[in-house]
Amino acid sequence: METAAEWTFESTSEAETRQLGTLLADRLVPGTVIALNGNLGAGKTRLVQAIAQALGVDPAEVNSPTFVLIQEYAGRLPLYHFDTYRLKDTDEFLELGADELLYADGVCLIEWAEKVADVLPKDLLQIKITHLSETARRFELTGQGPRSRQIVTSLKAASPGD
C-alpha cells in the first residue's frame, strides 16, 4: 500500500485562498473527489468558490448548499458541491444520488465529509481547514490513491520554498 502524499498551505488572506483554489483547479481531472473538513467558519465554502471560479463558474453562484444539500455547477469540469452537515447518516447521502456523482466525470467537493467518510472513494483528496485568525487559515492536504497523490505531489512541486 502506497503512503499518502501530504502538503500544507497557510493562507493569510482571501486572495491567497483564491490562489490555492486556482492551483487546485488547474490540477483537477474528472473523477476527483475532495473531502473538506473544518469547523464552522473555517473557510470550506470560500475554497469551493475559489475552485469553482478557476473552473469557469461565477463565484457569486456558489454558496453553501446546507439546505439544498447538493449544488451542481457547469465549468471546465462539472462541479458537484455537497454539504453533509445536516445529514443524519450516510444513507441520506446515498439517497441524494451521491454514489453516482462520486464516480461521474466531474469533480465532487464535499463539505463536512467526515460525516460520510465510510462511503467515499479510496482515491480521495482530503483537505482539513483550520481557522488560525480572522484572515488566516491552514489547509492540510492529504492525497490517498493515485489521482489524489498526483495532485498533492504536483502542488508540493509548484510551491515556492518546499
C-alpha positions in Angstrom: 0.0 0.0 0.0 1.4 3.3 -1.0 1.7 6.1 1.5 -0.4 9.2 1.3 1.0 12.4 -0.2 0.8 15.4 2.2 1.2 19.2 1.8 0.3 22.1 4.0 -0.6 25.6 2.7 -1.0 28.6 5.0 -3.2 31.4 3.8 -3.2 34.8 5.4 -5.8 36.3 3.1 -8.8 35.5 0.9 -6.5 36.3 -2.1 -4.1 33.5 -1.0 -7.1 31.2 -0.5 -8.2 32.0 -4.1 -4.7 31.3 -5.2 -4.9 27.8 -3.6 -8.2 27.3 -5.3 -6.7 28.2 -8.7 -3.7 25.9 -8.1 -6.1 23.0 -7.2 -8.5 23.7 -10.1 -5.6 23.6 -12.6 -4.8 20.0 -11.4 -8.3 18.6 -11.2 -9.3 15.8 -13.5 -12.7 14.1 -14.0 -13.5 11.8 -11.1 -11.6 13.8 -8.4 -13.3 13.7 -5.0 -12.3 16.3 -2.4 -13.3 15.9 1.2 -13.4 19.3 3.0 -13.3 19.2 6.8 -13.1 22.0 9.3 -15.2 23.9 11.9 -18.0 26.3 11.1 -16.4 29.4 9.5 -13.1 27.6 8.7 -13.4 28.5 5.0 -14.7 25.4 3.3 -17.2 27.3 1.1 -14.7 30.0 0.4 -12.3 27.4 -1.0 -15.1 25.9 -3.1 -15.9 29.3 -4.5 -12.2 29.8 -5.5 -12.0 26.3 -7.1 -15.3 27.0 -9.0 -14.2 30.4 -10.2 -10.9 28.8 -11.5 -13.1 26.2 -13.3 -15.1 29.0 -15.0 -18.1 29.2 -12.7 -19.3 32.6 -11.5 -18.3 32.6 -7.8 -21.5 34.5 -6.9 -23.5 31.4 -7.9 -21.6 29.3 -5.4 -22.9 29.2 -1.8 -23.0 26.6 0.9 -25.7 24.0 -0.1 -26.6 23.5 3.6 -30.3 23.4 3.0 -30.3 22.1 -0.6 -27.5 19.6 0.2 -26.0 19.5 -3.3 -25.4 22.1 -6.0 -24.2 21.4 -9.5 -22.2 23.9 -11.5 -21.1 23.8 -15.1 -17.5 24.9 -15.7 -14.4 23.4 -17.4 -15.4 20.2 -15.5 -18.9 19.6 -14.0 -18.7 20.5 -10.3 -20.8 18.8 -7.6 -20.8 20.6 -4.3 -22.2 18.7 -1.3 -22.8 19.9 2.3 -23.4 16.9 4.5 -23.7 19.0 7.8 -27.4 18.4 8.2 -27.5 14.7 7.1 -28.4 12.1 9.8 -26.4 9.3 8.2 -24.7 8.0 5.1 -28.0 6.5 3.8 -29.3 10.0 3.4 -26.2 10.9 1.4 -26.6 8.0 -0.9 -30.3 8.8 -1.3 -29.2 12.1 -2.9 -27.6 10.1 -5.7 -24.2 10.9 -4.3 -22.8 7.5 -5.2 -23.4 8.1 -8.9 -21.8 11.6 -8.7 -18.8 10.3 -6.8 -17.9 8.2 -9.8 -19.0 10.5 -12.5 -16.9 12.6 -14.9 -16.9 15.7 -12.7 -15.3 16.9 -9.5 -17.0 16.4 -6.2 -16.4 18.8 -3.3 -17.9 17.6 -0.1 -18.2 19.8 3.0 -18.3 18.0 6.4 -17.0 14.9 4.6 -16.1 13.1 7.8 -19.9 12.5 8.2 -19.9 10.3 5.1 -16.3 9.1 5.1 -17.3 5.4 5.0 -18.9 5.7 1.5 -16.3 7.9 -0.1 -13.9 6.5 -2.7 -10.5 5.3 -1.7 -8.8 7.7 -4.1 -9.7 10.8 -2.1 -8.1 14.2 -1.6 -8.7 15.3 2.0 -8.4 18.9 3.0 -8.5 19.8 6.6 -9.0 23.5 7.1 -8.0 25.2 10.4 -9.1 28.7 11.3 -5.9 30.4 12.6 -7.2 34.0 12.8 -9.7 36.4 11.3 -7.9 36.1 7.9 -5.5 33.2 8.2 -6.2 29.5 7.5 -4.2 26.4 7.4 -5.0 23.9 4.6 -3.7 20.4 5.2 -4.0 18.3 2.0 -3.7 14.5 2.0 -3.9 12.6 -1.2 -4.9 8.9 -0.9 -4.9 7.0 -4.1 -3.1 7.6 -7.4 -5.1 10.6 -8.7 -5.1 12.4 -5.4 -1.5 11.7 -4.6 -0.6 13.1 -8.0 -2.5 16.3 -7.3 -0.8 16.8 -3.9 2.7 15.9 -5.3 2.1 18.5 -8.1 1.1 21.2 -5.6 4.2 20.5 -3.5 6.5 20.7 -6.5 4.9 24.0 -7.6 5.0 25.7 -4.2 8.0 28.0 -3.5 10.3 27.2 -0.7 9.4 23.5 -0.4 
